[in-house]
Amino acid sequence: MDWDRFRIFLAVARQGQILAAARQLGLNHATVGRQLTALEQELGTKLIERRTTGSELTTAGQELMAAAEAAESAFLRAGTAVSNQSETISGTVRVGVPDGLGNYFLASELAHFAAQNPDLVIQIVPLPRTFSLSQREADIAITLDRPKQGRLVIKKLTDYTLSVYASRDYIERYGDVRTEADLSDRLFVTHIEDLIYSRALDYAARLGKLMRRRFECGSVVAQMEAVRNGHGIGILHDYATEGVPDLVRLLPEIRFTRNYWMLQHPDTKDTRSVAAIAEYVTRVVRGARDRFVVD
């Protein structure tokens, strides 16, 4: 049997859509469809019900998915054993990370690590979303919430704090903010409620009760730029504001503490390259605790 067909089948089963699977695999939509049909013909049974709203596994498809994932795990463990015999760190490792941590800390740190390991390709994906290790969206994922279920290796990286900020120019134009009451007529730069992907992002509710005027952004970077350029007041990551002289911390009694968690899949966590990056990320994040937690 052709393993590539099983790999394509797994991608469709996990994504729930042929088009999404094709994008993930870097293949043409029609090619994915043909390979699925060929696999069904080879096995003599229908595996996936193809509908306009997506793809749904048949009973046979569910059974094959379980078997294919077991085979995939065995293959990955074998690959780990072989790769660990090499003296160099090589291959491609994808790290999924929240956009604040990714853009304002890990992008620089992981670029440094990549520069020291010329046979290694690191893909950092700093987006405001969660990443599924079971669907192979990333080799390492950093989240804001500790997962309560799933076959995962979980490690707490660090606490981090967020505070209320405005730019010096904003304060000069609109006046000081000395109490929470001073926020009432100010523009609140914050996230988009519909796009919140973690319960850890609920900190904006407190200021939202005081500030009726809102400018909502889908990413931490956009919020930072809007506040830094003097358009409003926002809740920003303290470590992201370090070294940004234009920003002023307001109302120091208001502070929010959240956590970062590192997740790895047990089948790949011991791969030499994945293990090396996980160890490095843990070390640099914990070593920068004074940046992440502001008293």
Secondary structure as UniProt FT lines:
FT   HELIX           3..15
FT   HELIX           18..25
FT   HELIX           29..43
FT   STRAND          48..51
FT   TURN            52..53
FT   STRAND          54..57
FT   HELIX           59..83
FT   TURN            84..85
FT   STRAND          91..97
FT   HELIX           99..101
FT   HELIX           102..106
FT   HELIX           107..116
FT   TURN            118..119
FT   STRAND          120..126
FT   TURN            133..136
FT   STRAND          140..143
FT   STRAND          153..167
FT   HELIX           168..174
FT   HELIX           180..183
FT   TURN            184..185
FT   STRAND          187..191
FT   HELIX           193..195
FT   HELIX           199..201
FT   TURN            202..203
FT   HELIX           204..208
FT   TURN            209..210
FT   STRAND          213..217
FT   HELIX           220..228
FT   TURN            229..230
FT   STRAND          233..237
FT   HELIX           238..241
FT   TURN            242..243
FT   TURN            245..246
FT   STRAND          247..264
FT   TURN            266..270
FT   HELIX           272..287
FT   HELIX           289..292
//
